[in-house]
């Protein structure tokens, strides 16, 4: 999860998001905070960094 200017602009505190569920919840609310894109194709998904991972999925 990105903890850059956007994170701070939202008034968020990293210490408040320590469990997996808390991180999932904040990413669902603010998807721009996701550091690496997730690409889904059917029932498979990859974290698309490096970009070659997308090619592997397709």
N, C-alpha and C positions, 0 to 999 in steps of 0.2 A: 504494500500500500504506500502510495506517495505521501510523504510528510513535508511537502514543499509549501510554497506560498498559498496555494489553493487550500491546503489543509488548515493553515493558520488563519486565512481569510474566513473560513467557515467557523472559526472559534473552537476548533477541535483540539483536544489534548491527547497525545499518543498514549499516555498512561491510562486513559479510559478505554482503550481497545487492546486488551491483552489476550483475550480468549479467541478461539477460532470463530465462534458464533458472533462475537462483537465485531470482528473484522468483516465477516460476511454481511452483517446487518448494515454497517456503515458503507460498504461498497455497493450494496443494493440501493441505498439512499443516495449515494454520491459516486456513480460509476467512474467519473473522471479521475478519481483517486486511485484507480487500479493502475499499478505500475507496469504490468505486462498484459498485453491483450490476450484474451482467451478466444480461440477460434473453435467453433463447433461444426462438425460435419456428420450429420446423422447421429449415431450413438457414440461417436468418438470426439474427443476434444484435445487440444494441445495449448500449452502456454507458448504463444507465438514469438518467442525471443530466444534465439536469433530467428530471423525471418525464414530461414530454411526449414524450420519446424512446420510452417504452413504447407510447404511443398510436400513434406512427408505425409501430412494428413490427407492432402488431395490426391 
